[in-house]
């Protein structure tokens, strides 16, 4: 055998042995995957994590475990994932505010935003602006007018939450102040509107809607770019001439920054495919979520744009964690 033929045979054998190894490195998952949800169980991001994990478990025959690590407006769970190995075995399922609002509110989040990278923006949702009927307010215009004379009390799911930001967005857009009253979660924030403990709130639509339909909360508008699929009769803030009140919550999957891009792309495709399953699409619709499916540079650009916008807003309004 000539030296040339021996060299070619050696290359062929090397390729035969290394090809499976390379395939193994890019096949995900190879062991149990931990989905960390940085908010309490039962919320939209938690339901999404459990829905996607179930589909992926069926498809890959690997175990997926959802672990809730709430606290500090999502910072605690995010810090946990930021410290994990970039091997695809630990991912964060949460919302954008951890990366777009919190950096401007918390001097120390327990991690740097650059410690994590986006895998996929799964979905988005608007919120519903609703008030207690005792206020006499029936339209968004009336809310703006009434808030000129006095500062109305609006509840939120907690300091740094989307509802808290909505209070500041309102102040910036209308130059009228709403008093922010934080609660421990969306449910008690909605209960406060129901009882009249506060005048109103800008909160997750599914939690408000049953009370709107029963007449116990008056719906004024939704903050998304498009009307709610659950309540298409409620106008958007843009349709009512207050497009500056637009605000959407993004549901995101993040990975440790050290995760190879090829692996991130593979995970994004797997999660994106799971979101297209009819049962998962139905679950999104029931949560009033709109499919996004942004990955890679598109996801990073969307988050970066919100980070800039909210940073300017926090600075302009003096928004603080209470």
C-alpha positions as MATLAB code, in Angstrom:
seq = 'XXXXXXXXXXXXXXXXXXXXXXXXXXXXXXXXXXXXXXXXXXXXXXXXXXXXXXXXXXXXXXXXXXXXXXXXXXXXXXXXXXXXXXXXXXXXXXXXXXXXXXXXXXXXXXXXXXXXXXXXXXXXXXXXXXXXXXXXXXXXXXXXXXXXXXXXXXXXXXXXXXXXXXXXXXXXXXXXXXXXXXXXXXXXXXXXXXXXXXXXXXXXXXXXXXXXXXXXXXXXXXXXXXXXXXXXXXXXXXXXXXXXXXXXXXXXXXXXXXXXXXXXXXXXXXXXXXXXXXXXXXXXXXXXXXXXXXXXXXXXXXXXXXXXXXXXXXXXXXXXXX';
ca = [
       0.000    0.000    0.000;
       1.454    3.335   -1.019;
       1.987    6.091    1.478;
      -0.723    8.143   -0.271;
      -3.282    5.329   -0.024;
      -2.407    4.728    3.626;
      -2.934    8.438    4.339;
      -6.315    8.460    2.578;
      -7.429    5.335    4.437;
      -6.362    6.898    7.712;
      -8.416   10.004    6.975;
     -11.447    7.887    6.083;
     -11.173    5.891    9.316;
     -10.751    9.051   11.347;
     -13.868   10.513    9.742;
     -15.809    7.340   10.468;
     -14.953    7.505   14.165;
     -15.294   11.242   14.641;
     -18.597   11.655   12.766;
     -20.678    9.906   15.462;
     -18.878   11.910   18.141;
     -19.706   15.179   16.404;
     -23.280   14.039   15.954;
     -23.493   13.251   19.667;
     -22.270   16.732   20.530;
     -24.997   18.378   18.481;
     -27.856   16.041   19.377;
     -30.013   17.492   22.128;
     -30.789   16.356   24.719;
     -28.470   13.592   25.874;
     -29.607   13.588   29.518;
     -32.217   15.091   31.836;
     -32.902   18.758   31.056;
     -33.870   21.231   33.763;
     -36.235   24.043   32.782;
     -36.016   26.760   35.447;
     -39.072   28.996   35.644;
     -38.239   32.133   37.609;
     -41.833   32.866   38.610;
     -44.372   31.001   40.784;
     -46.088   27.870   39.508;
     -49.328   28.360   37.605;
     -48.372   31.512   35.701;
     -48.202   31.712   31.883;
     -44.427   31.170   31.688;
     -44.719   28.142   33.993;
     -47.559   26.673   31.917;
     -45.499   27.199   28.759;
     -42.477   25.493   30.321;
     -44.553   22.469   31.315;
     -46.292   22.288   27.931;
     -43.026   22.402   26.000;
     -41.294   19.960   28.356;
     -44.066   17.412   27.877;
     -43.829   17.608   24.072;
     -40.025   17.379   24.085;
     -40.067   14.468   26.523;
     -42.382   12.549   24.215;
     -40.305   13.403   21.134;
     -36.826   12.743   22.535;
     -37.501   10.061   25.178;
     -35.373   12.106   27.601;
     -36.546   13.539   30.909;
     -37.424   17.220   31.278;
     -37.948   18.673   34.755;
     -39.571   22.058   35.423;
     -38.275   23.755   38.547;
     -39.834   26.966   39.897;
     -37.370   29.437   41.423;
     -39.271   32.697   41.959;
     -38.088   35.757   43.814;
     -36.635   39.250   43.301;
     -38.756   39.828   40.170;
     -37.218   36.809   38.459;
     -33.596   37.522   39.348;
     -33.128   34.466   41.585;
     -34.064   31.892   38.958;
     -32.152   33.720   36.242;
     -29.013   33.802   38.415;
     -29.300   30.051   38.919;
     -29.281   29.424   35.161;
     -26.548   32.002   34.536;
     -24.206   29.944   36.737;
     -25.034   26.634   35.007;
     -22.850   24.893   32.433;
     -23.541   25.777   28.811;
     -24.345   22.196   27.842;
     -28.053   22.568   27.099;
     -29.083   20.785   30.277;
     -30.287   23.912   32.110;
     -32.502   26.558   30.479;
     -34.517   29.492   31.793;
     -38.210   29.853   30.912;
     -39.385   33.316   31.890;
     -40.413   36.749   30.660;
     -38.429   39.620   29.217;
     -38.681   41.926   32.242;
     -35.816   40.108   33.973;
     -33.565   41.367   31.174;
     -35.300   44.550   30.041;
     -36.558   46.211   33.244;
     -34.627   44.667   36.137;
     -31.158   45.805   34.987;
     -32.365   49.389   35.451;
     -33.964   48.767   38.855;
     -31.590   46.417   40.691;
     -27.982   47.482   41.352;
     -27.104   43.798   41.723;
     -29.259   41.149   40.045;
     -26.953   38.320   41.091;
     -25.827   37.923   37.486;
     -25.048   40.034   34.424;
     -27.444   40.140   31.469;
     -24.491   39.073   29.310;
     -24.282   35.830   31.336;
     -27.314   34.571   29.393;
     -28.212   34.452   25.713;
     -31.641   34.146   24.080;
     -32.664   30.792   22.653;
     -36.132   31.824   21.465;
     -38.840   34.399   22.088;
     -41.780   32.012   22.219;
     -44.769   34.319   22.506;
     -46.021   37.717   23.580;
     -49.077   39.021   25.361;
     -50.656   42.346   26.074;
     -52.389   43.262   29.305;
     -55.862   44.498   30.118;
     -56.477   47.916   31.630;
     -59.424   47.498   33.958;
     -61.076   49.491   36.751;
     -63.580   48.888   39.520;
     -67.064   50.020   38.376;
     -67.360   52.225   41.467;
     -64.892   54.648   39.847;
     -67.498   55.507   37.216;
     -64.801   55.271   34.544;
     -66.016   53.572   31.386;
     -63.406   54.522   28.761;
     -59.658   55.016   28.506;
     -60.250   58.707   27.748;
     -62.173   59.061   31.002;
     -59.306   57.384   32.875;
     -56.879   59.936   31.463;
     -59.224   62.805   32.317;
     -59.965   61.619   35.856;
     -56.284   61.014   36.626;
     -55.576   64.678   35.923;
     -57.414   65.715   39.057;
     -56.224   62.987   41.398;
     -53.782   60.121   41.445;
     -55.726   56.866   41.144;
     -54.439   53.690   42.799;
     -53.423   50.893   40.388;
     -52.344   47.430   41.507;
     -49.563   45.296   40.046;
     -48.211   41.788   40.556;
     -45.180   43.263   42.313;
     -42.394   45.796   42.036;
     -40.673   45.568   38.673;
     -43.573   43.598   37.167;
     -45.194   44.478   33.813;
     -48.097   46.063   35.710;
     -45.679   48.273   37.628;
     -44.076   49.339   34.361;
     -47.548   50.059   32.943;
     -48.137   52.628   35.696;
     -44.935   54.397   34.664;
     -45.734   54.107   30.939;
     -49.083   55.774   31.662;
     -47.420   58.595   33.584;
     -44.872   59.184   30.827;
     -47.476   59.115   28.043;
     -50.211   61.207   29.696;
     -48.194   63.260   32.215;
     -50.730   62.093   34.823;
     -49.704   60.027   37.814;
     -51.130   56.719   39.007;
     -50.223   55.447   42.481;
     -48.528   52.066   42.180;
     -49.708   49.475   44.737;
     -47.670   46.235   44.508;
     -49.083   42.817   45.459;
     -47.571   39.349   45.599;
     -48.711   38.059   42.243;
     -51.354   38.699   39.597;
     -54.226   37.013   41.462;
     -54.134   39.243   44.576;
     -53.635   42.272   42.313;
     -56.857   41.389   40.459;
     -58.635   40.723   43.776;
     -57.685   44.229   44.913;
     -59.410   45.701   41.834;
     -62.473   43.520   42.475;
     -62.808   44.571   46.107;
     -62.276   48.256   45.404;
     -59.102   48.266   47.478;
     -57.534   49.927   44.429;
     -59.169   51.811   41.556;
     -57.793   49.621   38.811;
     -54.874   47.757   37.345;
     -53.097   46.837   34.122;
     -52.828   43.092   34.521;
     -52.749   39.773   32.645;
     -55.907   39.477   30.554;
     -56.884   35.882   31.513;
     -56.994   36.799   35.212;
     -59.157   39.879   34.608;
     -61.501   38.591   31.922;
     -63.908   36.434   33.991;
     -64.625   39.461   36.176;
     -65.048   41.692   33.125;
     -67.644   39.274   31.742;
     -69.474   39.222   35.086;
     -69.531   43.030   35.210;
     -67.333   43.280   38.299;
     -64.451   44.937   36.440;
     -64.798   47.485   33.634;
     -62.393   46.805   30.751;
     -60.982   49.926   29.092;
     -58.393   48.626   26.610;
     -55.649   46.075   25.965;
     -52.009   47.130   25.679;
     -50.996   44.787   22.832;
     -50.573   45.782   19.186;
     -53.520   43.557   18.276;
     -56.805   42.786   19.985;
     -57.067   39.972   22.481;
     -58.105   36.641   21.034;
     -60.112   35.993   24.192;
     -61.931   39.338   24.147;
     -61.837   40.767   20.616;
     -64.476   43.346   21.535;
     -62.004   45.267   23.740;
     -60.068   47.912   21.742;
     -56.299   48.334   21.793;
     -54.678   51.441   23.248;
     -53.431   52.226   19.736;
     -56.945   52.189   18.331;
     -57.974   54.640   21.047;
     -55.241   57.092   20.073;
     -52.759   56.236   22.851;
     -50.251   54.075   21.002;
     -47.564   55.219   23.456;
     -49.307   53.022   26.064;
     -48.529   49.894   24.044;
     -46.764   47.296   26.135;
     -46.261   43.586   25.585;
     -44.756   40.872   27.741;
     -42.369   38.515   25.936;
     -42.094   34.856   26.983;
     -38.488   33.826   26.497;
     -36.106   30.892   26.803;
     -32.548   31.788   27.799;
     -29.382   29.695   27.997;
     -26.041   30.234   29.755;
     -23.846   32.466   27.587;
     -21.240   29.714   27.208;
     -23.706   27.507   25.297;
     -22.397   26.908   21.730;
     -24.408   28.661   19.026;
     -24.983   25.381   17.156;
     -26.600   23.903   20.270;
     -28.688   27.051   20.826;
     -29.979   26.790   17.250;
     -30.886   23.146   17.765;
     -32.764   23.908   20.983;
     -34.542   26.854   19.365;
     -35.768   24.609   16.550;
     -36.943   21.885   18.941;
     -38.828   24.367   21.129;
     -40.181   26.196   18.088;
     -41.497   22.916   16.670;
     -43.130   22.095   20.019;
     -44.960   25.438   19.959;
     -46.499   24.486   16.601;
     -48.249   21.399   17.969;
     -52.040   21.906   17.873;
     -52.483   21.235   21.601;
     -49.725   23.700   22.525;
     -51.123   26.314   20.130;
     -54.510   25.899   21.810;
     -52.885   26.407   25.208;
     -51.251   29.620   23.999;
     -54.602   30.863   22.744;
     -56.250   30.102   26.103;
     -53.538   32.154   27.809;
     -54.113   35.005   25.328;
     -50.579   34.621   23.986;
     -49.516   35.419   20.426;
     -46.916   33.158   18.821;
     -43.603   34.926   18.097;
     -40.955   32.274   17.357;
     -38.050   34.730   17.203;
     -34.619   33.103   17.503;
     -30.985   34.109   17.175;
     -30.260   37.699   16.149;
     -33.975   38.538   15.841;
     -34.610   37.547   19.471;
     -31.549   39.443   20.696;
     -32.601   42.563   18.762;
     -36.126   42.511   20.214;
     -34.848   42.197   23.782;
     -32.162   44.827   23.262;
     -34.723   47.296   21.906;
     -36.968   46.820   24.936;
     -34.011   47.131   27.295;
     -33.180   50.511   25.781;
     -36.787   51.719   25.830;
     -37.430   50.671   29.418;
     -34.086   52.055   30.582;
     -35.068   55.471   29.261;
     -38.487   55.133   30.883;
     -37.090   54.168   34.291;
     -34.727   57.137   34.166;
     -37.439   59.574   33.062;
     -40.008   58.509   35.670;
     -37.721   57.670   38.578;
     -39.304   54.212   38.813;
     -38.017   52.302   41.858;
     -38.341   48.892   43.454;
     -40.554   49.309   46.543;
];
